[in-house]
Every structure is written in structure tokens, then in C-alpha cells.
């Protein structure tokens, strides 16, 4: 501040992450956007929450305090799905855990009030965005009120907040009272009466109803999801008890010109040097030489928070802007010639799903891709193909990889079919990450994913293209265990499907009920909010452990769990010596003892799946 000749400042920007000045981090984006608008912004990263001393250290800001929990919800950052404390936090220096409080937005807001008294407090970021309505909280196993009600802030900015925060900042600087700023898209506030709402509105069940009646919770969740559309969405009003929550319609997506401007602000693209002695900030490593080219996702997976945060309308940067960023990366002293990713929420989305979407908004009662693609879907992907080719041609670039999610069902719909071949030839770093998630149709329907036949066709074409181009590359499939709708028998079916493929997945994720998703609604209510029909929900920790173990059935430490699962589901036929069997019998169960009984099962056909890490290296010698 002294070097900039600053003896006062406008906004204090508080974050639960270590400060990384890179456009993959929301705090850096908001800080740089406000700076470009002429405001003086001070960043307070991971303050000590045991007192308000860190907040008061730089004095009171002129206009207000802006608070974010960080790039992820603070509870997700601090706890595993088993509700155990994490041992690492990649958004903290040296991956050290415990530097952000639980429910960071609430804690930081209270500390700001202690430090500065009556001052405008605006909360934003993913944690505030997904908790803007009354919501189910997995860690307390109950419904909590809107985070606005709990933290006492004046305004909540949800979604990608560049436009809303810029408007709020200018209006505060002009002397407008924060309580009069009630007409900004992409914001929410509390009021004594719904009469102050400035937009066409709809009322959803209130906190008392959704916290005592699970059907009402499901109806509220679906209404909130359907109204999250900038074209046709209305303001949503929800009674919080003593006050009324008013959530204005979402902000419009940034135009290509606006996205270019935000992406090309003068980011240093590194973690703050004060973290160097502490081991740096690990989260910068994956994105340092990556490029974000789009926003939004019309894939609409039910377990993903993107649809309720960034929204389902895709917007993208211009080729010229992306190429300028790549050229800048080639001048970085640590650049070795490899662009690690050209992606975003979904790498191969470069335009809205259809023309109707821009005119009328997203369809409220159907998804674009699952369970089957919409007939109106525009699946042309030549623009992304051209962008990749142009990046490859930049001097100094040796290789361009795609490591963020490829939507494989969308890739198969490409009318030209050229992108798939280009990806296999030039853009796979040995392994390509894709997300089939499961193989059982009714589970995939609960997830909002295409049926497994689509993935199997993708896998076949991937293998064919690898043979055609002489490549030795593999798929890394992401799978979810214990998702709502998945019974123990369904988990056995998934294990059988994996066994037939001849590989085990490297990564398996137990379903994590994070705020604001339709899958979390199913988990809490046992109801699919799209149909209001009941859904089986695996909640027993032992059953969840069995479901996960089934996907890693070859691991010795999982054997007893797998045995129990097979017996409980009446699938002892999968215990034996046949090729289709998951487990070999216990020694005490083996009879005959002859050569025939001990004959090994024939080797399974290799597929384009990544070899599990534990299988690499020299085999252990038997004693």
C-alpha cells in the first residue's frame, strides 16, 4: 500500500484460500475486476479467525467488506465424505489443513462486524452461492436457513459475480445505502416484506416447511433449479422465519468481449510470494499452464454444483484472447512447452446448446444430453477443434493436453467427427479423463448421465482411433459409489461390468451431498424432485463401505467387505474360479484340491482403461 501511495482503501476482500493471483481463483478475478474499475482493493487471505485483529490491521475500508469462503465450500475443504478432518488442503500454503474455519462465510462476516461495526458486508463465492436458500447441510444432517440469515451480511452475490459486484461497488461509492441496492441481478437480500422485490417473482416453500416436510423440500429445490435461468428466470421468494429472503434472477452470462477482458487482466498467475517459505500453494500447479476458454455447462449432472452456480448457458472467450494468453505463457520462465489444459467446466463446449436457449432460456423440464440428446441440440464442435489447432501452432508450444472433463456423449454427436481423432492424435497425455460414473440405467438416470451403452461406444471408438494412429493411451473413468438410487445389487452390477472390462478404476468417489444440487435433495428427502417419486438412498456407513469396496474388489483389505456384499445380495456365484468371478474361494471352502480346481481363469481382454497405480512396478516375490 505504501509503494502505491495508498493511505486508505475502498474494499477489503476476504477469502478462505491462500491468495493466488490467477484467473482460476474467484478472489483474484473479483479483486482484479474492481481494481480495473478504479477501486483500491486490499486482500485478506486466510485471516486468523480467533479474533478480529487481522481484519482491523489495515483500518476500516471506505465502502465495504467482500467475503468469500474460497474456491470450494469450507466444509468440503475441511472434511471428507466420511466427515473426518482432511489431512491436506491444496488451497493453503504447504497444503496445511486447518487454516480456514468451518462455515467460513459466517465466521468472517461476524469478525468483520466486530472489527468495523456498521459497514456494508457482501458475501459471495461458491459457499455463499450454493447456500443462498434454505438448504440441507450434510455435516449437521439438518436443513439450515439461508447463509444470509445466519451470517448477518447485507447482500449475497451468487454465480459468477463480475457484473453484480461491479454495479454494487459503484453504487456504494456513489453513496447509496446498501439496503437500497435491491435490484441487481445475481444477488439476494433479506427484507421484512416481499413487496420490495423489483422483478417478477415466484414464492417457494419457506424454511419451516422445507425443514419439516421432505416433499416440500423437494418441490422447493426443483423450483429454485428451474428459475436459475437469466432469460426466463424469476425472482424466488422464501420465508426464513422472521424475515423474507428475496433471490433476484441470475445475472446474464458475460459476453465474449467481457470474458476476454476478465481473462486478460494483469494477473501475476502465481501464488503470493509470502507463501514460498511455507511450500507454496499446491492448487496453482495444475492450472499454472492451463487456459480456461469457457463458462457454464448444459450437461446438467445432478450431483454437480455448476448448474446452480455458473448456470447452464455456455459462453466462451475469443480465439484471439486465448492465443494471447498462450503466447504469454510461453514467456513464463517455468514453461517447458506444454499447455496442460484447454478447458473449463466441460472442455468441448464452445457455444450455447441451441438457438432456442438464447431466445427463451433453458428448457425447464428436460436436459440437453441425458438420458438422450435433445433433437434441437447443436453438437457442432469445429470451433473448439480450430482453437486447439491454432494453439498447437503457437511458437514454443510442444504439446497441448486436455485434462479437464470431456463430455464424451457430446463428442460422439459431433457431425464432422474430426475432433475425436484430433484429440486422440494430439491432446491426450497418455490418459484421458472421462466420467461414465456408473453402468446401471436407473442409477444413471438419477445422476442425469447418459446410459452406459453411450460410454461403451465411446470407449470402442477411442480404442479404434488409438490403433489407427499407433497410440498407447488409456481412459481414466470417474465412478461414483453410493449415489441416490444405487442399491447394493447395483454396486455388484457395476463391479461385474468393470470385471468384464478387465480393469479396476484408479478413482472412485463416494457420493458427497454438497449444498444446492439435485442429488443432495434426493439424498436428504429420498425423493427425485424431477418426478416426486421415491428413490432408494444408501446412508448406512457399512453399506456405503461395501459399495465402494465392490469397485476395488481385488484389494486384499477389501475382501471381507466384498464377500459380505456378495452374500447379502445372493451373488455367491461371483465367488469361484470362473472368468466372471470377482473373488476366489477361501481356503477352507476349496474342495477337491486337484489341478482342475486350481486352474487359473483365462486372461481378460485388455481395454483402453488406465492401469491402476498399485499394479505398476515389479511384482512382489512370493514367500
Secondary structure, 3 states (H helix, E strand, C coil): CCCCCCCCCCEEEEECCCCECCCCCHHHHHHHHHHHCCCCEEEEECCCCCCCHHHHCCCCCCCEEEEECCCCCHHHHHECCCCCECCCCCCCECCCCCCCCCCHHHHHHHHHHHHHCCCCEEEEHHHHHHCCCCEEECCCCEEECCHHHHHCCCEEECCCCHHHHHHHHHHHHCCCCHHHCCCCCCEEEEECCHHHCCCCEEECCCHHHHHHCHHHHHHHHHHHHHCCCCCCCCEEEEECCCCEEEECCCCCCCCHHHHHHHHCCCCCCCECHHHHHHCCEHHHCCCCCEEECEECCCCCCCCCCHHHHCCCCCEECCHHHHHHHHHHHHCCCCCCCEECEEECCCCCCCCCCCHHHHHHCCCCCCCCCCCCCCCCCCCCCHHHHHHHHHHHCCCCCCEECCCCCCCHHHHHCCCCCHHHHHHHHHCCCCEEEEEEECCCHHHHHHHCCCCHHHHHHHHHHHHHHHHHHCCCCEEEEEEEECCCCCCHHHHHHHHHHHHHHCCCCCEEEECCCCCCCHHHHHHHHCEECCCCEECCCCCCHHHHHHHHHHCCCCCHHHHHHHHHHHHHCCCHHHECCCCCCCECCCHHHCCCCCCCCCCCCCCCCCCCECCCHHHCCCCCCCC
